[in-house]
Amino acid sequence: MDHRAAEETPATSPSPWAAAGVSDFDETVYHAILHQPDADVTTWSELVRASPARVRRACARLLRLGLLQAPDSTGGLRPVDPRIAIRALIRKRETESELLAATADDMAKIYAAGLLRSEPAGLVEVVRGESANAARLEELYAQAEHEVCLIDSPPYLAPLTPQLDLQSEVLRRGVAYRALYSVVSLESPDLLAYAEGMVALGEQARVLPTVPMKLMVIDGRTAMLPLTSVDAGPVYSSVIVRHSGLTDALRTLFETLWQHATPLDGPPAEEDEELGDADRTLVGLLAVGMKDEAIARHLGISLRTLRRRISDLQQRLGAGGRFQAGVRAAHRGWA
């Protein structure tokens, strides 16, 4: 025998019947029955060149699958109309698959609890290198089902466009997305445009003067945060923490910061008015945290006049405080 010829023979594709739990032999028997539905096991065994006992076992399996029926007490078998039988078989398989998928969350909880009991270190995964981190980030976004919570601040490993694609896909799937940005993020035109793009897609965004770390929490159960600085380059590392007391603490940290953060509006409307030079100067002084007395002296106006102008500025921006006014003014390009 020429072994090379055997190796070059293309593999045959699996029969579609395999997905329904029907073996090649059972399929052959079923075809024989369809060709001669009025015959008996002896005739069908001759057609498929197998023993009657083997054909009887195949018929029993086809009967359980609903492809055959026993119309009377004589034990005779008849095929069911394939259009009816196969559709019923498909529906049964779909139901079984849905039931299996529905148990995934429960099994995952059991798995996580087992890891914690047997080896707590199994709850923590260290990811090393830029490409590995990018791949794991994509996997976490794909696994998100309910909500993504993000604390975001530069510097960044790579251009923002791929991450924007990942995050927009999460929002398209109906997953809630909340992001906390540091003020320094909005100082870059590219980062501001990125944040505006996410808000336009449905992200809930807020801003803080500073944030303590980068952090992402998926569904309140899995967290990812950096171990090293982005400056580490190829050896950049992060840690993924699975559901545990640590992920609960990280989620609590996010919620605490969220409550103290200032909402970030979407992109400014084209009809937004511009500030005059005096108000632009005022916004700049507010943004650096200068106190009222110092601002009033700098502008040469009374405290009463200053506070009236600050109040007016907050109303025009729809801001609830000085810091929020500064953020929204910067967002509109007023500062």
PyMOL commands that set and color helices and strands:
alter all, ss='L'
color gray80, all
select helices_A, chain A and resi 3-8+16-20+24-35+41-48+52-64+82-102+104-118+120-123+130-143+160-172+183-186+189-201+230-235+245-260+277-287+292-299+303-317+322-331
alter helices_A, ss='H'
color red, helices_A
select strands_A, chain A and resi 68-69+78-79+124-128+147-152+176-182+204-208+215-218+222-226+237-241+262-263
alter strands_A, ss='S'
color yellow, strands_A
deselect
rebuild
show_as cartoon
